[in-house]
Amino acid sequence: MFLETYAGGQIEERPGERAVRDDALREWAEKHYNRTHPDDSFADLARRASFSKEDRRLMEDWLAAARRHLGE
């Protein structure tokens, strides 16, 4: 997988970088979701997302917000 093009060449993603990025995104989304939804948790949302289209889209929205916030 390539992250970006630089001066005509491509910079490759190093092994493990994606996992670190994914962890940071999930951590940000979980922190903010839990803070704004005191009667629910991000972990429960993620579990429900496996069988609920509405919850899957809500989780995707939170992860997209995390990407915007973290500058991805």
C-alpha positions in Angstrom: 0.0 0.0 0.0 1.3 3.5 -0.8 0.6 6.5 1.4 1.5 9.3 -1.0 3.4 10.3 -4.0 6.5 12.4 -3.4 8.6 14.0 -6.2 7.6 11.4 -8.7 8.2 8.5 -6.4 6.0 6.7 -4.0 6.5 6.3 -0.2 5.6 2.9 1.0 3.8 2.3 4.2 6.0 0.5 6.8 4.7 -2.7 8.4 2.7 -1.9 11.5 2.0 1.7 10.6 -1.5 1.0 9.5 -2.3 -0.8 12.8 -0.9 2.1 14.8 -3.0 4.6 12.8 -6.1 2.4 13.1 -5.5 2.1 16.9 -5.2 5.9 17.1 -8.4 6.5 15.1 -10.3 4.0 17.2 -9.0 5.5 20.5 -10.0 9.0 19.5 -13.5 7.9 18.3 -14.0 5.7 21.4 -13.0 8.6 23.8 -15.3 11.1 22.2 -18.2 8.7 21.6 -18.1 7.5 25.2 -18.0 11.1 26.5 -21.0 12.2 24.4 -23.1 9.0 24.9 -23.0 8.3 28.7 -25.7 5.5 28.4 -23.7 3.7 25.7 -20.2 2.7 24.9 -18.1 2.6 21.7 -17.4 -1.1 22.4 -21.2 -1.8 22.4 -21.6 0.3 19.3 -18.8 -1.8 17.5 -20.5 -5.0 18.6 -23.9 -3.9 17.3 -22.3 -2.7 14.1 -21.7 -6.3 13.1 -25.4 -6.8 12.6 -27.0 -3.4 12.4 -26.6 -1.2 9.3 -27.5 1.9 11.3 -24.9 1.3 14.0 -22.3 0.4 11.4 -22.9 3.8 9.6 -22.8 5.6 13.0 -19.5 3.9 13.8 -18.1 4.8 10.3 -19.1 8.4 10.9 -17.2 8.5 14.2 -14.1 7.0 12.6 -14.4 9.5 9.7 -14.5 12.3 12.3 -11.4 10.8 13.9 -9.6 10.8 10.5 -10.5 14.4 10.0 -9.4 15.4 13.5 -6.1 13.5 13.2 -5.4 14.9 9.8 -5.7 11.8 7.6 
